[in-house]
Amino acid sequence: MSFTAATTPRLILSKIPTFPFKNPRNLFSKTLILYSLKSPTHSNSLLSQRVNSLHPKSSSTQTHHPIQELLLLLVFSLTLFCFRLFSSALLPDFPLRWQSLIAFSHEAETQTKVYPEHIWEAIVAYEDRRFFRHFGLDPVGIGPAVFSFSALGGGSTITQQLVKNTFLRNERTFWRKILEMVLALALERTMSKQGILSSYVCKIYWGHGINGIESASNIYFGKHPSLLSLGESAMLAGLIPAPELRSPLRDQRSGKTFQARVLKRMVEVGSLDIEMALLTVRQPLYLNLNRPEHADGLSYLFSFSGLGRGENNKLNHVGKESTFKGTWDWERESKIWEVCEEMERWAMKVRRRTSVKASCLK
């Protein structure tokens, strides 16, 4: 028993195999790596990685491709829709009109250099007081017009009115207004301010089938615009929004009414003082009536009731002598007196506000 117990451990130890490798674990790890390389799942994963590396975004492209097509179709449809709307608002010969207006602006600017300064001051003060400060659109003037939802429009600058009268149709639509703004911005970048203003006064309608300030000055006063006085210039500026309705040839009382409105605007913007405005509104207006129903050829708008009481008065104006029928129109004269009195009350309020502001600053 002792021999057996002693020899058994020897036999067991002698049966332990010897390996040629220094570390048997290296063989086991290499076997695992070799097996993993030969496994079909690993080969499939490698293949899929190679395919994905060649087409990394194929799946995402397939997902977003319909959305991109839809967006492109939507943009193309909107472009066609806007083009259709804008083309319907534009006049057919728009390119020719654009070139003609640019050429006309140079001629008009040269022609109107001899006009007195108060003509421009009256028109700008009454039509677009921030004309020389804005870029074709006046946000201060557009805002109230948009929020008031007025069907009569409003808020248009002189540049927009020139665009509307030259390039666009007369229909009132939202898209026409948008196109008017776009063209006004483009026109401001193409023409000078004085060129736009000169083209405006030489193209707009002044009533009785006449266009241009030169024809209007000749019809209403029988003189060239370079000879117009401050009161006459103010009256012409007051006719611009509605020349047929405001024409003094239809209603002689309207001449003083709208003249006073323009003079107030000129005082508000600082181009005229109150004393000169009061003096101008008191002066008479001489209208040249070249129409068959006016045989005397000259109509006199009174500013004072003491004038014109005689049966026949001789009026000598700009070297012309004409006979005036001394019929007294109480309705007309009372209206003119109301205009003068209202102007004086307005002047008193303005002076009072000015004195209050001056005292507060002290």
Disulfide bonds with the S-S distance in Angstrom:
none
